[in-house]
Amino acid sequence: MILLPCPWCGPRDASEFGHIGETPPRPDPATATPAQWRAYLYLRPNSRGWVVETWYHRMGCRRFIKVERHTDTNQTRQASPSSPAARAGAGAS
Amino acid sequence: MSEQPGGAMRLPQQPGEVIDRTTTIDFSWNGRPFTGFAGDTIASALAAAGERVFSRSLKYHRPRGVLTASYHDPGCIVQVGDEPNVRGAHRMVSAGAAVTSQNTWPSLRLDLKAVNQYAAPVLTAGFYYKTFMRPRFAWPLYEAVLRRFVNGGRVSPDTPPSRQAKRYAHPDVLVAGGGPAGMAAALAAARAGASVLLVEEELHLGGHLRWGDEADLAALANLAAQVAAEPRIEVLTDAVVLGRYDGNWIAVLERRGALGGAEAERLVKARAKTLVVAPGLIERPYVFAGNDLPGVMLSTAVRRLINLYAVKPGERAVVLSANPEGDAAVADLKRAGVQVLRVEDARLGGDIVAAAGRACLRSVTVADGSQISCDLLVIAAGWTAPTSLLNMAGAVPAYSPRAARFVPDIAGLPPEVLVTGGLAGDGSLDELTGHASAAGAEAARRAKHIGRAWRRAMPGSRADAVRSEGGADTTDPSDDAQAVLPDLPVDSHPELFVGRTNGFVDFSEDVTAKDLRAAVAEGFDSAELAKRFTTATMGPLQGKLESVNAAAVVADAIGTSIAESGTTTWRPPYVPVSLGALAGPAFEPVRYSPMQPWHEAHGAVPLQAGAWIRPDHYGDPAAEARNVRERVGLIDVTPIGKLDLRGPDVARLLNLVYVNKWSKLEIGRVRYGVMCAEDGVVLDDGVTGRLGEDHYLMSTTSSGAGAIWEWVENWLQTERPDWVVHVTPVTTAYASMNVAGPHTRTLMERVTEGVDLSNDAFPYMHVRTGRIAGVDECVLWRIGFTGELSYELHVPASYGLHVWETLLDVGADLGAAAFGVEAQRILRLEKGHFIVGQDTDGLTRGFSAALDWAIKLDKDDFAGKPELVWQHEDSSGPRLVGLQPADGSVVPAEASLIMVGDHIAGRVTSSRMSPTLGRSVCLAQVEARLAEPGTEVTVRLPTGRLITALVTPHLAHVDPDGGRMRV
């Protein structure tokens, strides 16, 4: 089971977390086209290598955190705490 | 049963024996009485009594006996009482146990199904994929016959369910394997300061030392004493590592021997900082005609029988030896008084051509063609490296033709996994334990390093604080460097897999070398494909005895080498595990409201709603519903989700998560709101009230309480971190109840202090805080899910029962009575209030839920807005409507289809008989073209009968104008 580096609680079992996954930035709802909005809803790069994912520490601090995970080896490392900036970074990875 | 104490084949006392000759144990075998000694396995006790046949094989029903005399013995799987598939060469014999053979009919000695072996030409590989395919209608007949031939024991339906616990362990170092290397590694790790979990599959520590010579036994005694004296080592015997997962999360199965008592198995979830893999090697069978006959045993089997259980394995033996362990078996046999007629030395060209016999071995044909009459054939043909845990750690072992086995890819292992012992290489006992000590010390050092990294990752920890806590070694800069362990030598060994004749490769699945060659000839030309076609390696042993022989046959048939073709993949679990052990105890919490004692005392029929147990009704839900319409009723709605929201930005948050507008909600007012997800699908609904300037109380559906809390937190934490809102879940802090019916105000006035309940002072959709039945800080919402004048009360939870009982008591003359969930469902359906998840589903966008009045597309932004804009533009999706069957006595079952000809145009989402109207009432989702009031639609009942129903002008069947709620 993956050990996730929670910035608030330290390394904890993945079973304590909800996996939100890669979270692309939310398009501006005023100008988004259906294609853009649905890409935000449904499309994830799911690439091999380091990706930034959001996890919710449901059975812990109840914070949404960003974790970098290598999808091939399941190694994990801490990403910056949740913020729009980190969210944008996730989309770019 | 026998003339001699402990059985006819029992030897005088052996130096390493594990039996207690002072304690005899009586048990039965296929109904006949037998006696063994304490410490005997089922198989050793039976072998001591001269029994040789313990089971029949899967397909051909050939007699089978002892092959390995270990847990992994395919011939010794038996039934013990109600328990099927017991490993008889591992399970200790117990007093009174009724042991029976499996897969035999009518008896072990006379098994009629053994005729199968004469039908072998048609029972070849893949026969079940081909034979029973046609004609298709005959399958039930085939199935009935095949079922008689199914391998395995019997499960009794009367067996009580077992309740198995789970354990969590956090060792610094976990050592898999308790042989000399595992013990030495554990000792070195513990002495370096690590906490160690030492896991051994057998009932005792020691591995091959246990059946070794005097020097081996002395070394074992020495190691065992040191392990016992080391407080940092916890030993688990009769326990096995099932698998290694990410982050060195290691599943360990403890079995009966370790646990005792009624608990059959227990799963230990261990997070080990480092893992030392030291399982040793598994002896491999050799493939030749008759290699499965009772009397053909591996060298380790005879050494176990003689040295651990003092059982003479036969009278006249032929031995095939390819290694020193085989030579040691010859010495053991001679010491035990077995006549050794011939030793075929494979290193000098010796070989076994074939073995013959009917129920048991009678003769052996050796390399020079001579036939030797004997009752025991001992095979020492080589070793299989159980690299399972290394494969799971990502390192693929490579085949070494020189060693005739797979050797681990040590460089490919992650730093938290180390390997030692026979798996890593060969050598003297001192060399092996020396390597293991180095590995154990290194494992402890790496564990310390990993532990420090974990502590460093803790928030608030600073490097200097960690240093002072961790002691001097933490300042050592060389700490990060990994020591390189010396390689163990790997001895050369003859490659002996498949002999000159056709024999069994997989003893559990009855797969022969010929079957595998046939599979390759049919085009299944890789180890993985041939495995799936023949089921070789897919039986109870999961490849431990057969995988390398299977790979050898396949490689040979393809015309390549094992090194190139490889073996099948080792996957977890390493040994079978019961589903009960994996499931463990139920950790699901069950929730009850504070009013539960009253419900139980008053005959409430329970309803499970998520984690909650709620009263479905108290005997007559229709009467309960009528009482609400005519007098006054009380329902316990404690499970309703409640979030206390405080801060200057709550109104902005509400505007974002609800589809309707919240910026102008005045203090003292409540509003109904609906939430949609970002895809526009209805997510939840509820009422939120404004209690103060920056203070709101939000309610959610009962089932949505957890998800909506998470949803709100997600917006606040990730999308709007600059907003100041503090969210506190208060679902269980309040007991909630809804008081509804025309007499509600009269009742409430009797118990309420500090709140003017008149319609002018406290109108519909307002909130007040006051004292009810002497309890302060109760929240009163004037809302109406049932469609009647009603107040929803949120009372501090510890006073819930008091307030509930007081209301019923002082309202007795008004007819106050409790109503349950079913009555509420009737009432809300009469009123046309939809339920999220009942009248909507995972595709129901906002405009499909008749929410046109609520959705405010002129708001700048809210969750799901773009999808709702587009739904509004194209008017797509179904519509939620009220539906009235023309024949009011018919209640169409929920999910009844609405048909236009053969086309499905909708479905009934809710339906009940209305006690108020005396006719059936429904909600339905229909295509938009059918949504106009007055449209006549056809409903197909589950019986196939078609009925007519009318779309009603409103969702509400009762009081569509809402006058009753506003009095």
Chai-1 contact restraints between the chains, C-beta under 6 A:
chainA,res_idxA,chainB,res_idxB,connection_type,confidence,min_distance_angstrom,max_distance_angstrom,comment,restraint_id
A,M1,B,Y245,contact,1.0,0.0,6.0,A-B,restraint_1
A,M1,B,W249,contact,1.0,0.0,6.0,A-B,restraint_2
A,I2,B,D246,contact,1.0,0.0,6.0,A-B,restraint_3
A,I2,B,G247,contact,1.0,0.0,6.0,A-B,restraint_4
A,L3,B,G247,contact,1.0,0.0,6.0,A-B,restraint_5
A,P5,B,A457,contact,1.0,0.0,6.0,A-B,restraint_6
A,W8,B,P459,contact,1.0,0.0,6.0,A-B,restraint_7
A,G10,B,A457,contact,1.0,0.0,6.0,A-B,restraint_8
A,G10,B,M458,contact,1.0,0.0,6.0,A-B,restraint_9
A,P11,B,W454,contact,1.0,0.0,6.0,A-B,restraint_10
A,P11,B,A457,contact,1.0,0.0,6.0,A-B,restraint_11
A,P29,B,D861,contact,1.0,0.0,6.0,A-B,restraint_12
A,P29,B,K865,contact,1.0,0.0,6.0,A-B,restraint_13
A,P29,B,P866,contact,1.0,0.0,6.0,A-B,restraint_14
A,A32,B,P866,contact,1.0,0.0,6.0,A-B,restraint_15
A,W37,B,P866,contact,1.0,0.0,6.0,A-B,restraint_16
A,L41,B,E678,contact,1.0,0.0,6.0,A-B,restraint_17
A,L41,B,D679,contact,1.0,0.0,6.0,A-B,restraint_18
A,F64,B,Q717,contact,1.0,0.0,6.0,A-B,restraint_19
A,F64,B,T718,contact,1.0,0.0,6.0,A-B,restraint_20
A,N74,B,D246,contact,1.0,0.0,6.0,A-B,restraint_21
A,S82,B,Q717,contact,1.0,0.0,6.0,A-B,restraint_22
A,S82,B,T718,contact,1.0,0.0,6.0,A-B,restraint_23
